[in-house]
Amino acid sequence: MILFRNSVTLLVRRTACYNSLRYDHSGGLVRVRFAPSPTGFLHLGGLRTALYNYLFAKKANGRFILRIEDTDQTRRVKGAAEKIIEDLSWAGIEIDEGPNIGGKYGPYVQSERLDLYRTEVKKLLENGNAYYCFCTERRLELLRKEALRTRQVPKYDNKCRHLTPVQIAEKLTNNKEFCIRFKLESYTEPIDDLVYGKVAYDVAENEGDPVIIKSDGFPTYHFANVVDDHFMNITHVLRGVEWQISTTKHLLLYKAFGWRPPKFGHLPLLINADGTKLSKRQGDIHISHYRDSGILPQALVNYVTQAGGGFIRQQGLKPKSYTMTELSSQFDVSVINSHPSKLNPDLLDQCNRLEIIRQLNDPKGYQKLVSEVINLVKQKYGKKETELDLDVNHVKNILQTTACRISSIQELVGKKLSFLWILPKTEIGDLPKETLDELLKGLEQQEFNKTPINKFLKDFASKEQLKFSTFMRSLRSILSGLDEGPAVAEMMELLGKDVTLRRIRGASNKK
């Protein structure tokens, strides 16, 4: 089996300037990365990791890199990488370098970087920090079973570390299947974790030598991420706390190569309100679930920031939806809580409501929100536009009126609110034209709030000697063409004065 072939070795010069968070090793700007595996779709935990890296880079005027770590080809899900990119874009996380974007440190997909890994692992073989392992899966399974029988933690016994050059050459000549392992050594120096502080773990005492190149020629995560972070000039690594125990292993790899490592910070677990761990199998934590449920992107971003700290905010302020610029200015790794971060589902609706209000007060956000509602109405009802009331001013009025009542714009196309958008057909009701004209005169002077409207309608019915229930049924028919729905006064308030008068006037003109 031929593992190595000629490849161009990438050279990156590094100099010692590592004290400031704003600068990387070579005196350039901060470079961070989000490196998901395309084994599933983006979920809240992944979004949090990507977001914090993005905010960290944005605050330092640095670069946010997306790298797809697809070395486990057996678990790769078709279309997952593309969907991850789409979800990041939807969430407002702007990628500076990555697949389909480019950059001078690419390619940004690990399966396209195999030549580099082969070149670099050869250096470790030559300097004695790595070795060929010919152990079969059967032998490894027997080791695991024996460890469990004796109540020990299963680990590789480093048998092939002691093979002689002659033995290795013979096995390679006979095309024996092999992987490549890295020689661990004792490492007792504490890691200076940006979130957890000093953390010590002697990996050699607890684990056997890890595989760094699998028998299929693909690298493992431990090897590829170190090589890629070095050659992509990554200065800071913010990742989930589940990788903290592997950091010593990665630091030993940096040492074996003679490379300066980045700074590491590990983000605490993001957990459910009941304390259970978020799982990729939970459909309701996938980003697509929130998109389909009408949650606005910045609302979901704000929701994620509510768990686990990491933001310096002035106390006593009213709750609000923060923009990415505001979040980046508030972000501080040193104030991230080191204990598991609970997501409070009750906050999601509030975050979405606050984002709707924020967009209503922003000219660009306003236009986008109106456009989204119009598209939602068209998709929901599938009617001709002539049958729908999609006047921009009408949509704006509905949003302003309902902003504090709804938690999602999808609520605006609920069955009970269909009258807002579907124009009543030829409903003219059984009220005389004279009565409708008098009603119009009174309503033109009326404050359009359901309480005073309701009082006005009762007084009007009494003055015109109309049975109130019959009067309401006729008005409901004129306004919506429906037999049921919200109270007429509330219906009028939601429709707004202009639309209410226009619909009543239309019925009057048909008399």
C-alpha positions in Angstrom: 0.0 0.0 0.0 1.5 3.3 -1.0 0.5 6.0 1.5 2.8 8.8 0.5 3.4 10.7 -2.7 5.1 13.9 -3.5 3.3 17.0 -2.5 4.1 20.7 -2.0 4.6 21.5 1.6 2.9 24.6 2.7 5.1 27.0 4.7 3.7 29.6 7.0 6.1 32.0 8.8 5.3 32.7 12.4 7.0 35.2 14.7 6.5 35.8 18.4 3.7 38.2 19.0 1.1 36.4 21.1 0.1 38.5 24.0 -2.7 40.5 22.7 -6.1 39.0 21.8 -6.2 41.2 18.8 -3.1 39.8 17.1 -2.0 36.3 16.0 1.4 34.8 16.1 2.7 36.7 13.1 1.4 40.1 14.2 -1.7 39.8 12.0 -5.3 39.8 13.0 -7.1 37.2 15.0 -8.2 34.1 13.0 -10.8 31.7 14.4 -12.6 28.8 12.8 -15.8 26.8 13.1 -15.2 23.3 11.9 -18.3 21.1 11.8 -18.5 17.6 10.6 -21.1 17.0 7.9 -22.6 14.1 9.8 -25.8 15.9 10.5 -27.4 19.3 10.3 -26.6 22.4 12.4 -28.2 22.5 15.8 -28.3 24.9 18.7 -25.0 23.7 20.2 -23.2 24.1 16.9 -24.8 27.5 16.3 -23.6 28.7 19.7 -20.0 27.6 18.9 -20.1 29.3 15.5 -21.6 32.4 16.9 -19.1 32.8 19.7 -16.2 32.3 17.3 -17.8 34.9 14.9 -18.4 37.5 17.7 -14.8 36.9 19.0 -13.4 37.6 15.5 -15.7 40.5 14.8 -14.8 42.3 18.0 -11.1 41.9 17.2 -11.6 42.9 13.5 -10.3 39.4 12.7 -11.3 36.6 10.4 -14.0 33.9 10.8 -13.2 30.7 8.9 -15.5 27.8 8.1 -13.8 24.4 7.7 -15.7 21.3 6.9 -14.1 18.3 8.7 -15.3 15.3 6.6 -12.5 12.8 7.4 -15.1 10.3 8.6 -16.5 9.4 5.2 -18.7 6.6 6.6 -20.9 9.0 8.6 -21.1 11.8 6.0 -24.6 12.9 5.3 -25.3 14.0 1.7 -26.1 17.7 1.5 -25.2 18.4 5.2 -22.2 20.6 4.5 -24.3 22.8 2.1 -27.1 23.0 4.6 -24.7 24.0 7.4 -23.5 26.9 5.2 -27.0 27.9 4.4 -28.1 27.9 8.1 -25.0 30.0 9.1 -25.9 32.5 6.5 -29.5 32.6 7.6 -28.4 33.3 11.2 -26.3 36.3 10.0 -22.9 34.7 10.6 -20.7 35.9 7.8 -18.0 33.6 6.7 -14.7 35.3 5.7 -13.0 32.2 4.3 -14.5 28.8 3.5 -15.9 26.4 0.9 -17.4 28.2 -2.1 -15.8 31.5 -0.7 -12.2 30.7 -1.0 -9.1 32.2 0.8 -5.4 31.8 0.6 -5.3 29.0 3.2 -7.7 26.7 1.3 -9.0 24.2 0.4 -11.4 24.4 3.3 -12.7 20.8 3.1 -10.5 18.3 4.8 -11.1 15.5 2.2 -9.4 17.9 -0.3 -6.3 18.3 1.9 -5.1 14.6 2.0 -1.8 15.4 0.3 -0.9 17.8 3.1 -1.7 15.3 5.8 0.4 12.7 4.1 3.3 15.1 3.9 3.0 16.1 7.5 2.6 12.7 9.0 5.7 11.6 7.2 7.7 14.2 9.2 6.4 12.6 12.5 7.4 9.1 11.3 10.9 10.4 10.4 11.4 12.2 13.7 10.2 9.3 15.8 7.0 10.8 17.1 4.7 8.4 15.1 4.8 4.8 14.1 3.0 2.2 11.9 0.5 0.0 13.7 -0.5 -3.3 12.2 -2.8 -4.5 15.0 -6.0 -6.1 13.7 -9.5 -5.0 14.7 -9.9 -8.4 16.3 -6.8 -7.9 18.6 -8.1 -4.4 19.6 -11.5 -5.8 20.4 -9.8 -8.5 22.7 -7.9 -5.7 24.4 -11.2 -3.8 25.1 -13.0 -6.9 26.4 -10.1 -7.7 28.7 -10.0 -4.2 30.1 -13.7 -4.3 30.8 -13.3 -7.7 32.4 -10.7 -6.4 34.8 -12.7 -3.1 35.3 -10.1 -0.9 33.7 -10.5 1.8 31.1 -10.0 0.3 27.6 -6.9 1.7 25.9 -4.3 0.6 23.3 -1.3 -1.1 24.8 1.2 0.6 22.4 2.4 -2.8 21.2 3.5 -1.7 17.7 5.5 1.2 19.1 8.3 -1.3 19.7 8.5 -2.9 16.3 12.0 -2.8 14.7 12.6 -1.1 11.4 13.2 -4.6 9.8 9.8 -5.8 11.1 8.0 -2.7 9.8 9.7 -3.0 6.4 8.7 -6.7 6.1 5.0 -6.0 7.0 4.9 -3.1 4.5 6.4 -5.3 1.8 3.7 -7.9 2.5 1.0 -5.2 2.2 -0.2 -5.6 5.7 -3.0 -3.2 6.5 -1.9 -0.5 8.9 -2.8 2.8 10.5 -0.4 5.3 12.0 -0.3 6.2 15.7 1.2 9.1 17.6 3.5 8.5 20.5 2.1 10.1 23.6 4.4 11.3 26.4 3.7 12.6 29.9 2.4 16.2 29.9 1.7 17.6 33.3 1.8 21.3 32.6 -1.7 22.9 33.1 -3.5 24.2 30.0 -4.4 27.9 30.3 -8.0 27.6 29.1 -9.6 30.9 28.2 -12.9 29.8 29.9 -11.9 27.3 32.6 -8.5 28.7 33.6 -5.8 26.2 34.6 -6.7 22.7 33.6 -4.3 19.7 33.9 -4.7 16.2 32.3 -1.9 13.7 31.7 -3.1 12.0 28.6 -0.3 9.5 28.4 -1.3 8.1 31.9 -4.9 7.6 30.9 -4.9 6.8 27.2 -3.0 4.6 24.7 -1.2 6.1 21.6 -4.0 7.5 19.4 -4.5 6.8 15.7 -3.7 9.8 13.6 -4.0 8.3 10.1 -6.6 5.5 9.6 -6.2 2.5 7.5 -8.2 4.1 4.7 -5.5 6.9 4.5 -7.8 9.6 6.0 -6.6 11.5 9.1 -8.4 11.4 12.4 -9.8 14.5 13.9 -6.9 14.9 16.4 -4.3 15.0 13.6 -6.2 16.9 10.9 -7.4 19.7 13.1 -3.9 20.4 14.4 -2.4 20.4 10.9 -5.2 22.6 9.6 -5.2 25.0 12.4 -1.4 25.5 11.9 -1.5 25.9 8.2 -4.6 28.1 8.3 -2.9 30.3 10.8 -5.6 29.9 13.4 -4.8 32.0 16.5 -7.6 31.0 18.9 -9.7 27.9 19.1 -13.1 28.1 20.8 -14.8 24.8 20.8 -17.1 22.6 23.0 -15.9 21.4 26.4 -16.1 17.8 25.2 -12.8 18.5 23.4 -11.0 19.8 26.5 -9.7 16.4 27.5 -8.1 16.1 24.0 -6.3 19.4 24.2 -3.2 17.9 25.8 -3.0 15.4 23.0 -3.2 18.3 20.5 -0.5 20.3 22.4 1.8 17.3 22.2 1.3 17.2 18.4 2.2 20.8 18.2 5.3 20.1 20.2 6.2 17.2 18.0 6.0 19.4 14.9 7.8 22.3 16.6 4.8 24.6 16.0 3.4 27.3 18.3 -0.1 26.3 19.3 -3.1 28.6 19.3 -4.9 29.7 22.5 -7.7 27.4 23.6 -11.1 28.1 25.1 -13.7 25.5 25.8 -17.4 26.3 25.8 -19.6 24.6 28.5 -22.3 22.2 27.5 -25.5 23.7 26.3 -28.3 21.7 28.0 -32.0 21.5 28.1 -34.0 23.2 30.9 -34.4 19.9 32.7 -30.6 19.4 32.7 -30.5 16.8 29.9 -27.9 17.1 27.2 -28.9 18.5 23.8 -28.8 15.7 21.3 -28.4 15.9 17.5 -31.3 13.5 17.4 -33.6 16.1 18.8 -35.4 17.5 15.8 -36.5 20.5 17.8 -32.9 21.8 18.3 -32.1 21.8 14.6 -31.8 25.3 13.1 -34.3 24.3 10.3 -36.9 23.7 13.0 -36.7 27.2 14.2 -36.7 28.6 10.7 -39.8 26.7 9.8 -41.5 27.8 13.1 -41.2 31.4 12.2 -38.4 32.3 14.5 -36.4 35.2 13.1 -32.6 34.7 12.8 -31.5 37.4 15.2 -34.1 36.3 17.7 -32.5 32.8 17.7 -29.0 34.3 18.0 -30.2 36.4 21.0 -31.8 33.3 22.5 -28.6 31.4 22.4 -26.8 34.2 24.2 -29.2 34.0 27.1 -27.5 30.8 28.3 -24.1 30.7 29.9 -22.9 34.2 30.0 -20.1 35.7 27.8 -21.6 39.2 27.5 -21.0 42.3 29.5 -24.3 44.3 29.7 -25.5 47.2 31.7 -27.8 46.1 34.5 -31.3 47.4 34.8 -32.0 47.9 31.1 -35.3 46.7 29.6 -35.0 43.5 27.6 -34.2 44.1 23.9 -33.0 42.3 20.8 -29.3 43.0 20.2 -27.8 43.3 16.7 -24.6 41.4 15.8 -22.6 44.6 16.2 -24.0 45.1 19.7 -23.4 41.5 20.6 -19.8 41.6 19.4 -19.0 44.7 21.4 -20.5 43.0 24.5 -18.8 39.7 24.0 -16.0 38.7 26.5 -14.6 35.2 26.7 -13.6 35.8 30.3 -17.2 36.1 31.5 -18.4 32.8 30.0 -19.7 30.6 32.8 -17.8 27.3 33.1 -20.8 25.3 34.3 -23.4 23.8 31.9 -25.6 26.4 30.3 -29.4 25.8 30.5 -31.6 27.0 27.7 -34.8 28.5 28.9 -37.5 27.7 26.3 -39.8 30.4 27.8 -37.3 33.1 26.6 -37.5 32.1 22.9 -40.9 33.7 22.3 -39.8 36.8 24.1 -36.7 37.0 22.0 -38.7 36.7 18.8 -41.2 39.3 19.9 -38.4 41.7 20.8 -36.8 41.1 17.4 -40.0 41.9 15.7 -40.3 45.2 17.6 -36.6 46.0 16.9 -37.1 45.5 13.2 -40.2 47.6 13.2 -38.1 50.5 14.5 -35.4 50.0 11.9 -36.1 51.2 8.3 -34.3 48.3 6.6 -35.7 45.8 9.1 -39.2 47.2 8.6 -39.0 46.6 4.8 -37.7 43.1 5.3 -40.4 42.2 7.8 -43.2 43.5 5.6 -41.8 41.5 2.7 -41.7 38.3 4.8 -45.3 38.8 5.9 -46.5 39.3 2.4 -44.7 36.2 1.2 -46.1 34.2 4.1 -49.6 35.3 3.3 -49.2 34.3 -0.3 -47.8 30.9 0.6 -50.5 30.3 3.2 -53.6 31.2 1.3 -52.5 30.5 -2.3 -55.0 32.9 -3.7 -54.8 35.4 -6.5 -53.3 38.7 -5.3 -56.6 40.5 -6.2 -58.3 38.4 -3.5 -55.8 39.4 -0.8 -55.2 42.7 1.0 -51.4 43.1 0.7 -51.2 46.8 0.6 -47.8 47.7 2.2 -49.4 50.3 4.5 -52.0 47.7 5.7 -49.2 45.2 6.4 -47.2 47.8 8.3 -50.3 48.7 10.4 -51.0 45.1 11.2 -47.4 44.6 12.4 -47.5 47.7 14.5 -50.8 46.8 16.1 -49.9 43.2 16.8 -46.2 43.5 17.6 -46.7 43.2 21.4 -49.2 40.4 21.1 -47.5 37.9 18.8 -44.3 35.9 19.3 -44.1 34.9 15.6 -45.2 36.5 12.3 -46.6 33.1 11.4 -49.4 33.7 14.0 -50.6 36.4 11.6 -51.8 33.8 9.1 -53.6 31.7 11.7 -57.2 30.7 10.9 -58.8 33.2 13.2 -56.9 36.1 11.6 -57.5 35.2 7.9 -59.8 38.2 7.7 -56.7 40.5 7.9 -55.6 39.3 4.5 -58.5 37.8 2.6 -60.8 40.4 1.1 -64.5 39.9 1.8 -66.2 39.1 -1.5 -69.5 40.6 -2.3 -70.7 40.8 1.3 -72.9 43.9 1.8 -74.8 42.8 4.8 -78.4 43.7 5.6 -77.8 47.2 7.0 -79.3 50.1 5.0 -77.0 52.5 3.2 -78.1 55.4 5.4 -77.1 53.4 8.5 -73.7 52.5 7.0 -73.1 56.1 6.0 -73.9 57.3 9.6 -71.6 54.6 10.9 -68.8 55.8 8.7 -69.2 59.3 10.0 -69.0 58.2 13.6 -66.1 55.9 13.1 -64.1 58.6 11.3 -64.0 60.5 14.6 -63.4 57.5 16.7 -60.2 56.4 18.5 -59.3 53.0 17.1 -58.9 51.0 20.2 -61.2 48.1 20.9 -62.6 49.4 24.2 -63.8 52.8 22.9 -64.8 51.2 19.6 -67.0 48.7 21.5 -68.6 51.4 23.5 -69.2 53.4 20.3 -70.8 50.4 18.6 -73.2 49.8 21.5 -74.2 53.5 21.6 -74.7 53.5 17.8 -76.9 50.4 17.9 -79.0 51.9 20.7 -79.3 55.2 18.8 -80.3 53.5 15.5 -82.6 51.1 17.4 -80.7 48.1 16.1 -80.5 44.7 17.9 -76.8 44.6 18.9 -76.2 40.9 18.1 -77.7 41.4 14.6 -75.7 44.6 14.1 -72.5 42.8 15.0 -73.2 39.9 12.7 -73.8 42.3 9.8 -70.6 44.2 10.6 -68.6 41.0 10.8 -69.9 39.9 7.4 -68.9 43.3 5.9 -65.5 43.3 7.4 -64.5 39.7 6.8 -67.1 37.7 5.0 -66.8 35.2 7.9 -69.4 33.9 10.4 -67.0 33.8 13.3 -63.7 35.2 14.5 -62.6 37.8 17.1 -65.0 40.3 18.6 -66.0 42.9 16.0 -64.3 45.7 18.0 -61.1 43.8 18.2 -61.4 43.0 14.5 -61.6 46.7 13.8 -58.7 47.5 15.9 -56.5 44.9 14.2 -57.6 46.0 10.7 -57.0 49.6 11.6 -59.1 52.6 10.8 -58.2 53.0 7.1 -59.0 49.4 6.2 -62.1 49.2 8.4 -63.6 52.4 6.8 -62.6 51.2 3.3 -64.5 47.9 3.7 -67.6 49.5 5.2 -67.5 52.1 2.5 -67.3 49.4 -0.1 -70.5 47.8 1.3 -72.3 51.1 1.3 -71.4 51.8 -2.3 -72.9 48.5 -3.4 -76.3 49.5 -1.9 
